[in-house]
Amino acid sequence: MLIPSLPQSERPWSIAVRTAYQKLHQIYCTGSSYVNSGSVEAHRLQQYGEMVIVDAYPLLLLLSETARLEGLPLEWIDNVSTDFTALLALIDETWMQAKDEYVKRTIGRNYLKYQFSRSANRVSLPQPVGPVYTTVTRKRGQPRKSVDPKLLHEAFQKGRHISTTVLANILGINRKTLQARKNELGIDSNFDNISDANLDDLVQIYHKENPSGGRSYIMGHLCATHGLRIQQQCVVDAINCIDKLGQEMQHRIGKKMLQRKYSVPRSNALWHIDGHHKLIAWGIVLHGVADRYTHKVCIYHAGSTYTMNLRLDRSLDFRQIQTTDQKLSLTCLLMQ
């Protein structure tokens, strides 16, 4: 079973339209093939049904909204929507039949599993350096702080992505002082002025050559090739203008992640273990264990890495002795 292919067109379909069709084709083929395979499971059928509802239907709605812009006939979109509606009804009917079997298969063993990870990241902060010197002006107040003009011209030339605040922190002077020296030398580090039409043309040329390039790539291309420093929001607006379908597919469909819901029947059936390693530079590691059913903190320790693992292992052994007649499962959520 296949959905209708893209209709014939005088000009080639855009990358966004072809990508949307490939995604719809993949969802329909995988769902229909699994339903017709004869050996199905209820939770898999539920996943395929959610794919149709969460991914396919919003994508078809988006295609209908941009049909006039992309030159896509509405009749083709209606036919594809009808096929997905029929597939969803078939999945729902098959799921009702396999639901009881799915409940029996999901009752299985619980796994006792825990893992600890520790990492220490030592970051060395750069020390303020730079040719900053003081000049005696014979006036009231502190001596005047001056910066080498050659350094300022080189730092704020076209193509450099350094802000006034960052450079002032590196040089060890106030931002207003650095801005005053820039004004005296006539250095302008503001954004370039370009019309929306010209910016759209440049972005469209780059997008045709690199369809997968995003905002960062386009801003780097404009700066390196054309020497333009453009605001980030202007580049985003230009991308949305020339490739509305592709951007809407990414924001509304591509980033959605389905999370499975779970429930805990009783206390001590599922524990959550978490660690906090941001204080490891001072020899302190935090670990805690919480019960999923009662939300009660069972174990909480603070100490060095070695003593922490030793105490936590002993505590876990003690808890296992208390729950020998229960099935215990640990879920490790590690915070890096």
Order of alpha helices (4+ residues) and beta strands (2+ residues): alpha-alpha-alpha-alpha-alpha-beta-beta-alpha-alpha-alpha-alpha-alpha-alpha-alpha-beta-beta-beta-alpha-beta
